Amino acid sequence: MIIESNILADSISNGAIDLAGLSAWEEQTRFLGIKLINTLDLAELILRFVFNSLVVLLVVHKLYSRNSQRKDFYFSYLAISIIIFMMCFLLNNVKLELGFALGLFAIFGIIRYRTDAIPIKEMTYLFIVIGISVLNALSNKKVSYTELLFTNTAILAGLWLLEKRLELKQEGSVKLIYEKIDNIHAEKEEILLRDLSERTGIDIKRYEISKIDFLRDTAELTLFFNVNGNHNTHT
């Protein structure tokens, strides 16, 4: 027993010496005053990046993509997650921390892509992806890996509950120009809805009239429907 204890103590001592030697080598190996490598920080970066990527991939691929007909945000979510994580992790040592994180939320809260307005559900998932990336990158040593794992698991469980169990409906919309101007009348609403449903194949929940052009006998309409109930419909 004494021999085994001595062997264990020697192993620990040798390991400490190796780490000390590695740290000394890293301090000496510099280019323009900057370390070429920091082994411990690099290992933490890789571990956190892999963990964050798996969580975001589960959110985007397993939860969002399978419960939404919108596939055009798939690339954006993954790309934004990567850049936000890397930016937060590498700038964490600059002591920006909470203020920097809140600034990111503020910036992305006012950003609108120069295409169509981002729907509410897609914007919510964008906020979730950014939040997960910031959380996994900026959590310091006061937050244990168990706490970090529990937090990410709780987020995934909450999203799964909302998507699967509560079966929340996602509302989609489509714009069109309607030529039967006679049906644009309060007393002919049922006729209008029936005609639109037959011609589009969409189970229309409501509609909005954006513009009426009596000169050309046309009207611009926006049709709203539940995406979950129209699997063959693309917005």
C-alpha positions in Angstrom: 0.0 0.0 0.0 2.8 2.4 0.9 4.6 1.6 -2.4 1.4 2.3 -4.4 0.9 5.6 -2.6 4.5 6.5 -3.4 4.0 5.7 -7.1 0.8 7.8 -7.2 2.6 10.7 -5.5 5.5 10.4 -8.0 3.0 10.4 -10.9 1.3 13.5 -9.7 4.6 15.2 -9.0 5.8 14.3 -12.5 2.6 15.6 -14.0 2.9 18.9 -12.2 6.5 19.2 -13.4 5.4 18.5 -17.0 2.6 21.1 -16.8 5.0 23.6 -15.3 7.5 22.9 -18.1 4.8 23.2 -20.7 3.7 26.6 -19.2 7.2 27.8 -19.2 7.7 26.8 -22.8 4.5 28.6 -23.8 5.6 31.7 -22.1 8.9 31.7 -24.0 7.4 30.9 -27.3 6.0 34.2 -28.5 5.7 36.1 -31.7 5.5 39.9 -31.5 4.8 39.6 -27.8 1.9 37.2 -28.2 1.8 33.5 -27.2 1.8 31.1 -30.1 -0.3 28.7 -28.1 -2.0 28.3 -24.8 -2.7 24.7 -24.3 -5.3 24.9 -21.5 -7.2 27.7 -23.1 -7.2 25.9 -26.5 -8.5 22.8 -24.9 -11.3 24.7 -23.2 -12.1 26.5 -26.4 -12.5 23.2 -28.3 -14.5 21.6 -25.5 -16.9 24.5 -25.2 -17.2 24.9 -29.0 -18.1 21.2 -29.6 -20.6 21.4 -26.7 -22.2 24.6 -28.0 -22.4 23.3 -31.6 -24.1 20.1 -30.5 -26.7 22.1 -28.5 -27.4 24.6 -31.3 -27.6 21.7 -33.8 -30.2 20.0 -31.7 -32.2 23.2 -31.4 -32.0 24.0 -35.1 -32.2 20.6 -36.7 -34.3 18.5 -34.2 -36.7 21.2 -33.0 -36.9 24.2 -35.3 -36.4 22.5 -38.7 -38.7 19.6 -38.1 -41.5 21.9 -36.8 -41.3 24.7 -39.4 -41.6 24.9 -43.1 -39.0 27.7 -43.2 -35.7 26.2 -44.2 -34.0 29.4 -45.3 -33.0 30.3 -41.7 -31.1 27.0 -41.2 -27.8 28.3 -42.5 -28.2 31.7 -40.7 -28.8 30.1 -37.3 -25.7 27.9 -37.5 -23.4 30.6 -38.9 -24.5 33.2 -36.4 -24.1 30.7 -33.5 -20.5 30.0 -34.6 -19.4 33.6 -35.0 -21.2 34.7 -31.8 -19.6 32.0 -29.8 -16.1 32.6 -31.1 -16.4 36.3 -30.7 -17.6 36.1 -27.1 -15.1 33.4 -26.1 -12.1 35.2 -27.5 -13.1 38.6 -26.2 -14.1 37.3 -22.8 -10.6 38.1 -21.4 -11.1 41.7 -22.4 -13.5 42.0 -19.4 -16.5 43.0 -21.5 -18.6 40.1 -20.1 -22.2 41.1 -19.2 -22.2 44.5 -20.9 -20.8 42.9 -24.1 -23.5 40.2 -24.0 -26.3 42.7 -23.5 -24.9 44.8 -26.3 -25.1 41.8 -28.7 -28.7 41.2 -27.8 -29.4 44.9 -28.4 -27.7 44.9 -31.8 -29.4 41.7 -33.1 -32.7 42.9 -31.6 -32.7 45.9 -34.1 -31.2 44.1 -37.1 -33.5 43.3 -40.0 -32.2 41.5 -43.0 -32.7 43.4 -46.2 -35.4 40.9 -47.4 -38.7 40.2 -45.8 -39.3 40.9 -42.1 -38.3 38.0 -39.9 -41.4 36.2 -38.5 -41.9 36.2 -34.8 -41.0 32.5 -34.3 -37.9 32.7 -36.4 -36.8 35.8 -34.5 -37.4 33.9 -31.2 -35.2 31.1 -32.4 -32.5 33.6 -33.5 -32.6 35.0 -29.9 -32.4 31.5 -28.5 -29.4 30.6 -30.7 -27.6 33.8 -29.7 -28.4 33.3 -26.1 -27.1 29.7 -26.0 -23.9 30.8 -27.7 -23.3 33.7 -25.4 -24.1 31.6 -22.4 -21.7 28.8 -23.3 -18.9 31.2 -24.2 -19.0 33.7 -21.4 -19.7 31.5 -18.4 -16.7 31.8 -16.2 -15.0 29.5 -13.7 -17.7 30.3 -11.1 -20.1 28.3 -13.2 -19.4 24.6 -13.1 -19.8 22.3 -16.2 -22.7 20.6 -14.4 -24.6 23.9 -14.1 -23.8 24.7 -17.7 -25.0 21.3 -18.8 -28.2 21.6 -16.7 -29.0 25.0 -18.2 -28.6 23.9 -21.8 -30.7 20.7 -21.1 -33.4 22.9 -19.5 -33.5 25.1 -22.6 -33.8 22.1 -24.9 -36.5 20.5 -22.7 -38.4 23.7 -22.6 -38.3 24.1 -26.4 -39.3 20.4 -26.9 -42.2 20.9 -24.6 -43.5 24.0 -26.4 -43.0 22.4 -29.9 -44.2 18.8 -29.2 -46.5 18.7 -26.2 -48.3 22.0 -26.4 -48.4 21.8 -30.2 -48.2 25.5 -30.7 -49.3 26.6 -34.1 -47.0 28.6 -36.4 -48.7 31.1 -38.5 -47.5 31.5 -42.1 -48.6 34.0 -44.7 -48.6 34.4 -48.4 -49.3 37.5 -50.5 -51.2 37.5 -53.8 -53.0 39.7 -56.3 -56.7 38.8 -56.6 -58.6 39.6 -59.8 -62.2 38.9 -58.8 -62.8 42.4 -57.4 -66.6 41.7 -56.9 -65.8 39.2 -54.1 -64.0 42.0 -52.1 -67.1 42.8 -50.1 -68.1 42.4 -46.5 -71.2 40.4 -47.5 -69.2 38.0 -49.8 -66.5 37.0 -47.3 -67.5 33.3 -47.3 -67.4 33.3 -51.1 -64.0 35.0 -51.1 -62.5 32.5 -48.6 -64.0 29.5 -50.4 -62.6 30.7 -53.8 -59.2 31.4 -52.3 -59.0 28.0 -50.6 -60.0 26.2 -53.7 -57.5 28.0 -55.9 -54.5 27.9 -53.4 -55.2 24.7 -51.5 -54.6 26.6 -48.2 -56.7 26.2 -45.2 -57.1 30.0 -44.7 -57.6 31.2 -41.1 -57.8 34.9 -41.9 -56.9 37.4 -44.5 -55.9 41.1 -44.9 -56.6 43.4 -47.7 -53.5 45.5 -48.4 -54.7 47.4 -51.5 -57.7 47.7 -53.8 -57.2 48.9 -57.4 -60.6 49.6 -58.9 -59.0 50.9 -62.1 -57.4 47.5 -62.8 -60.1 45.4 -60.9 -57.5 43.8 -58.7 -56.8 43.6 -54.9 -53.6 42.8 -53.0 -54.4 40.2 -50.3 -52.3 38.6 -47.5 -53.5 35.1 -46.5 -52.7 33.7 -43.1 -52.7 29.9 -42.3 -51.3 27.5 -39.8 -48.0 26.1 -41.1 -48.4 22.9 -39.2 -51.6 22.2 -40.9 -50.3 22.9 -44.4 -47.3 20.7 -45.0 -47.4 21.2 -48.8 -47.4 25.0 -48.5 -44.2 27.1 -48.7 -44.1 30.7 -47.5 
